[in-house]
C-alpha cells in the first residue's frame, strides 16, 4: 500500500506551515488594526487562516481539483456562473480580456470595474482567520487588472482604479447608511501573483466590519455560507 502523502493543492508558504503546527486554541485571529497594519505594509503573506480551516481548505482544494480539474473551473461553474473559455496568450481587439496562458473572458468594458456585468461580488468561501464582526468578500472580474511585470504587485494606475471602485461600491453605501466614518469599516487588498491560490481568475479581496447582513446581501446577493462549498 502506497503511504506517500499527496502533494498539497497549492504551494504551502512558511506561514501556512506555521499555522498547521498550531491548534485552533493557539491561533490569534486578525483584528481590524492588525489587518490595517498588514495591508499598509503590503505584507500579505502574513495573512493566516485558522488551523482547522486551513486543513479543511487543503482537503477541499485537492478534492475540488480532482472533480473539476481546477479551482478556477469550480468557481466559474458553481459560484460565478461564467463560461470558462479556452486559454489564450495573445491580445485582440474584440473586447476580450487576455492573459498569457490563462483563460480569456469576454467583457463589456476594457476598464476594470466600469461595467457591473464584468464583475461579481461574493463572500469568500475560505476567509482568513478574522475576529468577530469582520467579513471577507471577493470581487471576481472578467477584465484583467494590470500588475507590475516583476513581482506581480499592482501598478499605480490599477491601485487607483480599485480605490475608486471600493469607495463608490462599499464606502459610499455605508455613508448612505449613516456610518460616521465609513472608510474605517472597509479595507481591500490584492494578493500579488505568488500568493494567489486562484491565479487564472482575476479578483480582489475586500474586508468589511460591523456591516449588517442586509447590506452584505445587497453586495453579494447571497446569504452567509455554511460549510465547504460544493
N, C-alpha and C positions, 0 to 999 in steps of 0.2 A: 504493500500500500504506500502510495506516494504521500509523504508528510511535508513536502516542501510548501511553505506558506505562499499564498497567492500574492502577487505584487499589488500594491495599492492602486486605486483608480486614478490617482494623480500623484505627482512627486510630493512627498512629505517634506515640509520645512523643518528647520530646527525648532521653531515654535510649536509645530504640530507634535513633534516627538516629546517636547517638554510637557505638553498638555496630556498626551497619552500616558505619561508616567505619573499623573496626578489622579486623585479621586475627586468626585464632584464636591465633596466637603472642603477639599483644599483649594478649589478653584475660586478665584475672586472675580465676579462679573465686572465688566466695563461699566463704570458710571458715566454720567454726562461729561463731567470735567475731564475724566481720563480720555474719553473719546475725542474731545476737543484738542487735547494735547497731542494725541497720536496723529490726528488729521492735520493739525497745524505743522507738525514736524515731518509730515508725509512719511511717517514710519509705519506704513500699512501692514508690514509683516508682523507687527506686534499684536494685531487683532486675533483673538482666540475664540474658539468655540468651547462650550462646556465639555469636559472629557467624555461623558456618556453620549453627548450629541455628536462629537467628532467620530466616535466609534461607529455609531449608527449611520452617520453620513458616509463614512468609508465603505461600509457594508452596502448601503443603498446605492452608492455610486457604482460599485462593482456589479451589483445585480441589474441595475438600470442599463449599464453599458452592454451587459450580456443580452438583455431583452431588446433594447432599441438600437444598439450599435454605437451610440454615443449619448452623452448628456445633452448635447445640442439637439439631437433628434427628439429626445423626450420632451425637452422644453418647448420646442416648436410644435410638436404634435399635441401634447397633453396640457400645456399651460398657456401657450400663446395662440394656438390655432393657426399658425403660419405654415404655409407650404415651404419645405426646405429645398431650395434649388440645388443644382449641381455646383461643385466647386469651380472657381474660375480664377484666373490670375492676371487678367488684363482689364483695363477700363474701357468703357464705351460711352456713347452719348445718348443712350436710350432711356435715361432715367433709372439707372441700376447702380446699386452700391457694390463696390468691388474691393476685395482684399486678397492679397496673394494666398493661393491655396486654401481659401476659405469660401463658404457659401456666398452666393450673390442674391441679395434680396431686392425685389423691385420696390421703389419708393415713389412718393408723390412730390417730394421736395428735397433737393440735394443738401439743404441746410438742416443739420440735426435739430430736432425738436420744433421745427417750423410748422409741421403738419401733424395734428393729433393721430391721424391714421398710420403714421410712420413709427409710432412708439406705443408702448403699453406699460402701465404701472401695475406691479403685482407685489404681494407680500413675498418676502424671501422665505422659501421653504426651509432653509437651513441657516437661520440667522446666527450671528456671533453671540457669544455669551454676554448678554446685556442685562443691566439692572432693571427691576420692575418699572414699567411705565414707558420704556423705550421700545419702539417698533422699527423693524428693519424692512425697508421696501427696496425693490429693484425696478429700475426703468430700463426696459428692453427696447432696443432700437433696430429698425431696418437700415438706417443710414449710418455709415461708419463715422466715428469721431476721430479726427486726425490726432496722432500721437508723435512724439519725438522718435526719430529713427533709432537712436541709441538709448536703450533702457525702457522704451515704451511708455514713458510718462506723458502727460498731457502737454500739448502746446499751449502757449498763452491764449491764442485765439479760441481753442477748444474750451479752456477753463472759463473764459468769459461767456461763451455760449451756454455752458452748463449753469453757471452762476445766474444768468438771466432766466433760464428755464426754471430753476429751483425757486427763484424769487417770485416769478409770476404764478407758478403752479402751487407751491406749498406755503411759502411765507405770506403771500398776499391773501391766500384763503384763510389762514389763521388770523391775519389782521382784520379781515371782514368779520370773523367770529368774535372779535373783541379782545384778543390777546394783547397785553400791554407791551410785550417785547417779543413779537412773533419770530424774529430771527434767531432768538435764543432757544427755539424749540425745533430747529431744523439744522441738520448738518448733512453734508454729502461728501463722497469720495469716489474715485475710480481707481481700481487696482491697476498697477502697471502690469505689463504683459506677463512677467514671470510669476506673478501671484494669482493669476486668473485660473480658476478651475474650469470655467467655460469660456475658452479663448475665442471660439469662432462665432460667437453671438455677442454683439455689442451691448454693453449695459453699464449703468452707473448705480451706485448704492446711495440711498437716502435714509437717514435716521431721523425719526421724529420722536418727541417726548411729550407725554401728557396730552395726547390728542384723542378725542372721543371716537368711538367706533363708527359713529355716523359719518364723520369726515373721512376716516380711513376707508370706509366703503365707497364714498364719493370718488376717491382717488383710484381705488383698485377694482371696484365692482365685485368684490368677493369678501365673504366673512372670514373670521380667523380660521386658519387651517390647523387641524389637529392631527398629529401623527405624520408619518412619512408620506409624501405624495406618491401617487400611483397612476 
